[in-house]
Amino acid sequence: MELTAVLELLRVFPPDQPLSIQADSIYVIKTFTEWLPVWRKNGMRGSGGKEVAHRELIETIDGLLNGRDICWEKVKSHSGHPLNDMADSLARLGRIAAKRLDQTYSSNPASLTEDPRRN
C-alpha cells in the first residue's frame, strides 16, 4: 500500500514540482534513498540473492522519481501527526469497505454483472 501511495502521488503532481514525501514506512524511504542503487547493481536482487519484492512497482516509481526534487521524511506512526493519522484512518475505512464488498459479492456473485441503476 505504501508503495502504491508513492506511485499515485508522483502521478498526480507535475514532475517539475518539488515534493516532500512523508512516510511512516522505513521500507519505502530506504528503498529509494539507500537500497535501490545496490539492488540495481545486483540485478534487482536483495542481500539474500532473491529478487526484490514488488520489483515492477519499484521500477515504475523509480522512473517517475528520475530528475525530480524529492525530500524524504520519516514520520512516527500513531503519534498525532495529522497527515499520518488521516492516512491511517482512510486506510482503515478502505479495508472495512473492501471487506463488506467482498462479503456482498461472495454471497451473490451474479450481482457483479447486474446494472446497479436498475435497483
Backbone as ProteinMPNN parsed JSONL, in Angstrom:
{"seq_chain_A": "MELTAVLELLRVFPPDQPLSIQADSIYVIKTFTEWLPVWRKNGMRGSGGKEVAHRELIETIDGLLNGRDICWEKVKSHSGHPLNDMADSLARLGRIAAKRLDQTYSSNPASLTEDPRRN", "coords_chain_A": {"N_chain_A": [[0.815, -1.192, 0.0], [1.927, 1.222, 0.799], [3.88, 1.706, -1.147], [2.28, 1.951, -3.42], [0.904, 4.26, -2.765], [2.957, 6.166, -2.966], [3.478, 5.954, -5.701], [1.022, 6.882, -6.816], [1.009, 9.489, -5.819], [3.189, 10.598, -7.208], [2.211, 10.459, -9.776], [0.188, 12.328, -9.745], [1.266, 14.869, -9.148], [3.002, 17.449, -10.925], [6.094, 16.835, -12.701], [8.014, 18.855, -12.387], [7.57, 19.99, -9.958], [8.721, 20.437, -6.717], [8.78, 17.969, -4.135], [7.858, 16.927, -0.863], [7.985, 13.977, 0.644], [6.388, 12.34, 3.056], [6.56, 9.63, 5.215], [5.62, 6.823, 7.215], [6.825, 4.51, 6.877], [9.764, 2.914, 6.974], [10.755, 1.134, 5.18], [9.781, 2.015, 2.66], [11.051, 4.527, 2.436], [13.836, 3.891, 2.667], [14.037, 2.187, 0.494], [14.139, 3.882, -1.753], [16.094, 5.719, -1.098], [18.39, 4.428, -0.232], [18.632, 1.558, -0.727], [17.926, 0.901, -3.424], [19.973, 1.641, -5.408], [21.935, -0.325, -4.826], [20.481, -2.673, -5.223], [20.024, -2.451, -7.975], [22.643, -2.761, -8.994], [22.964, -5.398, -8.335], [21.317, -6.752, -10.04], [18.612, -6.35, -9.403], [18.283, -7.829, -7.113], [18.052, -8.768, -3.722], [19.906, -8.751, -0.592], [19.956, -11.433, 0.125], [20.012, -12.721, -2.258], [17.632, -13.201, -3.502], [15.032, -12.171, -5.784], [13.99, -8.784, -5.647], [11.129, -7.923, -3.816], [8.073, -6.753, -5.177], [9.16, -5.653, -7.453], [8.487, -4.646, -10.074], [6.737, -2.522, -9.493], [8.393, -0.905, -7.913], [10.365, -0.237, -9.799], [8.807, 1.214, -11.598], [8.058, 3.412, -10.031], [10.624, 4.424, -9.53], [11.318, 5.292, -12.09], [9.557, 7.451, -12.321], [10.554, 9.065, -10.35], [12.923, 9.954, -11.359], [14.947, 12.676, -11.983], [13.446, 14.387, -10.447], [12.838, 16.715, -7.748], [13.004, 15.632, -4.693], [12.24, 15.311, -1.282], [12.648, 13.142, 1.276], [10.949, 12.17, 4.192], [10.884, 10.728, 7.329], [8.193, 9.944, 9.359], [6.825, 9.467, 12.584], [4.655, 6.821, 13.258], [1.243, 6.773, 14.41], [1.379, 8.92, 16.224], [0.155, 11.315, 16.53], [0.622, 12.894, 14.328], [-0.877, 14.86, 11.989], [-1.347, 14.344, 9.145], [-0.404, 11.729, 8.854], [-2.061, 10.387, 10.624], [-4.503, 10.817, 9.343], [-4.095, 9.393, 6.961], [-3.904, 6.796, 8.01], [-6.516, 6.511, 9.012], [-8.039, 6.667, 6.637], [-7.058, 4.414, 5.303], [-7.957, 2.411, 7.021], [-10.75, 2.72, 6.777], [-11.0, 2.086, 4.064], [-10.23, -0.587, 4.106], [-12.325, -1.705, 5.611], [-14.504, -1.143, 3.914], [-13.76, -2.65, 1.659], [-13.836, -5.229, 2.709], [-16.561, -5.478, 3.285], [-17.646, -5.28, 0.699], [-16.519, -7.571, -0.429], [-17.8, -9.556, 1.101], [-20.443, -9.099, 0.316], [-20.414, -9.579, -2.486], [-19.36, -12.145, -2.61], [-21.345, -13.664, -1.53], [-23.314, -13.28, -3.362], [-22.52, -13.641, -6.3], [-23.566, -13.064, -8.838], [-24.413, -10.488, -8.709], [-22.332, -8.905, -9.445], [-22.463, -8.564, -12.163], [-24.821, -7.317, -12.569], [-26.745, -4.419, -13.405], [-26.35, -1.651, -11.465], [-28.018, 0.548, -11.527], [-30.539, -0.334, -11.955], [-31.738, -0.985, -9.612]], "CA_chain_A": [[0.0, 0.0, 0.0], [2.764, 2.416, 0.886], [4.5, 1.932, -2.459], [1.226, 2.426, -4.323], [0.64, 5.657, -2.399], [4.03, 6.975, -3.568], [3.236, 5.955, -7.15], [-0.106, 7.766, -7.128], [1.462, 10.853, -5.536], [4.046, 11.034, -8.309], [1.374, 10.603, -10.98], [-0.693, 13.491, -9.597], [1.998, 16.129, -9.129], [3.873, 17.656, -12.088], [7.492, 16.466, -12.443], [8.867, 19.99, -12.033], [7.189, 20.473, -8.64], [9.426, 19.769, -5.62], [7.884, 17.257, -3.23], [8.296, 16.359, 0.401], [7.223, 12.756, 0.855], [6.44, 11.916, 4.449], [6.098, 8.253, 5.341], [5.974, 6.14, 8.458], [7.434, 3.252, 6.457], [11.199, 2.991, 6.708], [10.947, 0.333, 3.969], [9.579, 2.879, 1.495], [12.088, 5.561, 2.386], [15.144, 3.302, 2.369], [14.013, 1.619, -0.854], [14.514, 4.875, -2.756], [17.233, 6.547, -0.688], [19.588, 3.636, 0.074], [18.727, 0.191, -1.228], [17.73, 0.738, -4.865], [21.228, 1.584, -6.178], [22.574, -1.618, -4.582], [19.665, -3.677, -5.913], [20.285, -2.34, -9.423], [23.955, -3.374, -9.246], [22.828, -6.841, -8.133], [20.271, -7.289, -10.913], [17.36, -6.247, -8.649], [18.258, -8.904, -6.119], [18.38, -8.313, -2.382], [21.126, -9.299, 0.014], [19.869, -12.89, 0.16], [20.058, -13.249, -3.613], [16.288, -13.33, -4.063], [14.551, -10.98, -6.477], [13.345, -7.799, -4.792], [9.669, -7.946, -3.837], [7.414, -5.591, -5.791], [10.161, -5.102, -8.367], [7.895, -3.861, -11.155], [6.214, -1.294, -8.899], [9.552, -0.093, -7.512], [10.987, 0.303, -11.01], [7.907, 2.249, -12.134], [8.228, 4.59, -9.165], [11.968, 4.937, -9.785], [11.259, 6.054, -13.338], [8.858, 8.708, -12.061], [11.402, 9.878, -9.466], [14.071, 10.417, -12.128], [15.006, 14.105, -12.275], [12.564, 15.156, -9.57], [13.356, 17.233, -6.494], [12.24, 14.933, -3.665], [12.761, 15.253, 0.083], [12.003, 12.053, 2.002], [10.927, 12.441, 5.624], [10.28, 9.683, 8.151], [7.349, 10.426, 10.452], [6.47, 8.394, 13.511], [3.251, 6.453, 13.123], [0.377, 6.808, 15.602], [1.989, 9.853, 17.174], [-0.525, 12.596, 16.473], [0.947, 13.624, 13.113], [-2.199, 14.958, 11.357], [-1.455, 13.684, 7.846], [-0.23, 10.298, 9.056], [-3.294, 9.891, 11.249], [-5.529, 10.813, 8.308], [-3.803, 8.27, 6.068], [-4.288, 5.579, 8.724], [-7.988, 6.445, 9.055], [-8.525, 6.349, 5.294], [-6.713, 3.016, 5.023], [-8.864, 1.587, 7.824], [-12.065, 2.785, 6.13], [-10.906, 1.33, 2.815], [-10.196, -2.01, 4.44], [-13.69, -2.061, 6.023], [-15.342, -1.14, 2.715], [-13.375, -3.79, 0.82], [-14.335, -6.448, 3.358], [-18.017, -5.524, 3.084], [-17.894, -5.599, -0.706], [-16.177, -8.969, -0.633], [-18.869, -10.353, 1.688], [-21.635, -8.922, -0.507], [-20.289, -10.215, -3.792], [-19.102, -13.581, -2.491], [-22.629, -14.32, -1.254], [-24.165, -13.119, -4.538], [-21.604, -13.298, -7.393], [-24.291, -12.545, -10.0], [-24.598, -9.038, -8.565], [-21.216, -8.225, -10.11], [-22.809, -8.28, -13.558], [-26.092, -6.594, -12.613], [-26.664, -2.971, -13.522], [-26.799, -1.085, -10.185], [-29.037, 1.595, -11.732], [-31.854, -0.956, -12.043], [-32.277, -1.21, -8.273]], "C_chain_A": [[0.861, 1.259, 0.0], [3.432, 2.738, -0.443], [3.477, 2.481, -3.452], [0.887, 3.883, -4.027], [1.691, 6.587, -3.008], [3.823, 7.068, -5.081], [2.132, 6.94, -7.515], [0.241, 9.234, -6.862], [2.268, 11.404, -6.707], [3.256, 11.216, -9.608], [0.549, 11.877, -10.942], [0.069, 14.813, -9.721], [2.919, 16.249, -10.336], [5.335, 17.372, -11.74], [8.381, 17.624, -12.023], [8.539, 20.56, -10.654], [7.965, 19.716, -7.562], [8.416, 19.118, -4.665], [8.599, 16.864, -1.956], [7.401, 15.152, 0.652], [7.448, 12.297, 2.28], [5.857, 10.509, 4.529], [6.47, 7.704, 6.7], [6.629, 4.793, 8.157], [8.906, 3.449, 6.123], [11.543, 2.184, 5.46], [10.825, 1.207, 2.723], [10.715, 3.879, 1.366], [13.44, 4.964, 2.0], [15.186, 2.66, 0.981], [14.575, 2.62, -1.852], [15.7, 5.742, -2.364], [18.511, 5.748, -0.459], [19.684, 2.347, -0.734], [18.69, 0.057, -2.744], [19.034, 0.744, -5.675], [21.957, 0.242, -6.031], [21.811, -2.718, -5.311], [19.916, -3.661, -7.41], [21.603, -3.028, -9.781], [23.882, -4.893, -9.17], [21.699, -7.442, -8.971], [18.905, -7.342, -10.25], [17.175, -7.451, -7.722], [18.707, -8.322, -4.784], [19.617, -9.016, -1.843], [21.123, -10.822, 0.072], [19.89, -13.538, -1.209], [18.698, -13.431, -4.262], [15.893, -12.031, -4.766], [13.797, -10.088, -5.494], [11.829, -7.909, -4.943], [9.147, -6.651, -4.446], [8.317, -4.885, -6.8], [9.54, -4.182, -9.421], [7.379, -2.513, -10.637], [7.36, -0.355, -8.513], [10.218, 0.529, -8.733], [10.118, 1.373, -11.663], [8.053, 3.536, -11.337], [9.585, 5.229, -9.42], [12.001, 5.762, -11.065], [10.586, 7.401, -13.155], [9.649, 9.627, -11.14], [12.55, 10.537, -10.226], [13.961, 11.912, -12.455], [14.136, 14.974, -11.383], [13.31, 15.602, -8.32], [12.484, 16.664, -5.373], [12.974, 15.003, -2.337], [11.955, 14.174, 0.805], [12.069, 12.348, 3.49], [10.209, 11.307, 6.355], [9.453, 10.348, 9.245], [6.968, 9.223, 11.315], [4.978, 8.095, 13.368], [2.542, 6.518, 14.478], [0.923, 7.751, 16.676], [1.318, 11.226, 17.157], [-0.15, 13.442, 15.276], [-0.327, 13.664, 12.266], [-2.322, 14.207, 10.02], [-1.298, 12.173, 7.966], [-1.475, 9.685, 9.685], [-4.431, 9.824, 10.226], [-5.326, 9.637, 7.351], [-4.2, 6.95, 6.724], [-5.807, 5.416, 8.753], [-8.565, 6.075, 7.693], [-8.227, 4.9, 4.921], [-7.651, 2.078, 5.781], [-10.252, 1.561, 7.191], [-12.074, 1.995, 4.825], [-10.918, -0.163, 3.059], [-11.592, -2.501, 4.842], [-14.604, -2.147, 4.805], [-15.034, -2.334, 1.818], [-13.902, -5.095, 1.405], [-15.835, -6.58, 3.147], [-18.363, -5.858, 1.639], [-17.614, -7.062, -0.993], [-17.274, -9.874, -0.09], [-20.133, -10.282, 0.829], [-21.529, -9.719, -1.793], [-19.967, -11.706, -3.704], [-20.385, -14.339, -2.175], [-23.583, -14.23, -2.439], [-23.309, -12.708, -5.731], [-22.305, -12.719, -8.618], [-24.457, -11.033, -9.918], [-23.448, -8.247, -9.194], [-21.568, -7.831, -11.539], [-24.133, -7.536, -13.687], [-25.833, -5.102, -12.739], [-27.207, -2.343, -12.243], [-27.874, -0.025, -10.347], [-30.444, 1.0, -11.79], [-32.485, -1.161, -10.678], [-32.749, 0.061, -7.621]], "O_chain_A": [[0.57, 2.23, -0.699], [3.539, 3.904, -0.824], [3.788, 3.378, -4.235], [0.613, 4.655, -4.946], [1.361, 7.664, -3.505], [3.976, 8.139, -5.668], [2.298, 7.747, -8.431], [-0.189, 10.118, -7.603], [2.055, 12.535, -7.142], [3.613, 12.05, -10.44], [0.24, 12.449, -11.988], [-0.425, 15.763, -10.329], [3.55, 15.27, -10.734], [5.769, 17.634, -10.619], [9.402, 17.408, -11.369], [9.174, 21.523, -10.224], [7.883, 18.489, -7.492], [7.337, 19.658, -4.424], [9.78, 16.515, -1.962], [6.194, 15.297, 0.849], [8.554, 11.914, 2.66], [4.792, 10.235, 3.977], [7.499, 8.065, 7.27], [6.946, 4.03, 9.07], [9.251, 4.072, 5.119], [12.503, 2.501, 4.759], [11.673, 1.144, 1.833], [11.276, 4.048, 0.283], [14.113, 5.476, 1.105], [16.246, 2.596, 0.359], [15.39, 2.261, -2.701], [16.259, 6.436, -3.213], [19.604, 6.315, -0.487], [20.711, 2.079, -1.358], [19.358, -0.815, -3.298], [19.184, -0.093, -6.566], [22.528, -0.267, -6.996], [22.413, -3.59, -5.939], [20.012, -4.712, -8.044], [21.672, -3.784, -10.75], [24.634, -5.595, -9.847], [21.186, -8.514, -8.65], [18.124, -8.261, -10.498], [16.082, -7.998, -7.573], [19.617, -7.495, -4.723], [20.281, -9.774, -2.55], [22.188, -11.438, 0.069], [19.799, -14.761, -1.323], [18.612, -13.778, -5.44], [16.348, -10.945, -4.405], [13.067, -10.569, -4.628], [11.311, -7.979, -6.057], [9.724, -5.583, -4.245], [8.242, -3.668, -6.972], [10.016, -3.067, -9.633], [7.571, -1.483, -11.284], [7.295, 0.849, -8.761], [10.595, 1.701, -8.703], [10.64, 2.337, -12.222], [8.159, 4.621, -11.909], [9.683, 6.452, -9.517], [12.641, 6.812, -11.115], [10.997, 8.389, -13.764], [9.437, 10.84, -11.147], [13.085, 11.556, -9.79], [13.017, 12.353, -13.111], [14.102, 16.191, -11.56], [14.273, 14.968, -7.888], [11.377, 17.142, -5.129], [14.183, 14.782, -2.273], [10.735, 14.278, 0.931], [13.121, 12.732, 4.002], [9.068, 10.973, 6.036], [9.949, 11.211, 9.97], [6.812, 8.108, 10.817], [4.149, 9.005, 13.358], [3.152, 6.345, 15.533], [0.931, 7.431, 17.864], [1.854, 12.187, 17.708], [-0.556, 14.601, 15.198], [-0.818, 12.611, 11.858], [-3.309, 13.507, 9.799], [-1.975, 11.419, 7.267], [-1.889, 8.586, 9.314], [-5.229, 8.887, 10.241], [-6.288, 8.964, 6.979], [-4.77, 6.079, 6.067], [-6.323, 4.318, 8.544], [-9.481, 5.258, 7.609], [-9.052, 4.235, 4.294], [-8.09, 1.064, 5.237], [-10.863, 0.499, 7.08], [-13.05, 1.312, 4.518], [-11.54, -0.919, 2.312], [-11.995, -3.597, 4.453], [-15.381, -3.092, 4.667], [-15.948, -2.96, 1.279], [-14.363, -5.967, 0.669], [-16.329, -7.672, 2.863], [-19.281, -6.638, 1.386], [-18.37, -7.719, -1.708], [-17.646, -10.853, -0.738], [-20.814, -11.29, 0.639], [-22.451, -10.453, -2.151], [-20.271, -12.455, -4.633], [-20.509, -15.517, -2.508], [-24.543, -14.996, -2.527], [-23.356, -11.549, -6.144], [-21.695, -11.955, -9.366], [-24.623, -10.369, -10.941], [-23.583, -7.049, -9.445], [-21.022, -6.862, -12.067], [-24.528, -7.162, -14.792], [-24.83, -4.588, -12.244], [-28.396, -2.477, -11.952], [-28.582, 0.274, -9.385], [-31.43, 1.729, -11.687], [-33.671, -1.484, -10.598], [-33.229, 0.033, -6.488]]}, "name": "protein", "num_of_chains": 1, "seq": "MELTAVLELLRVFPPDQPLSIQADSIYVIKTFTEWLPVWRKNGMRGSGGKEVAHRELIETIDGLLNGRDICWEKVKSHSGHPLNDMADSLARLGRIAAKRLDQTYSSNPASLTEDPRRN"}
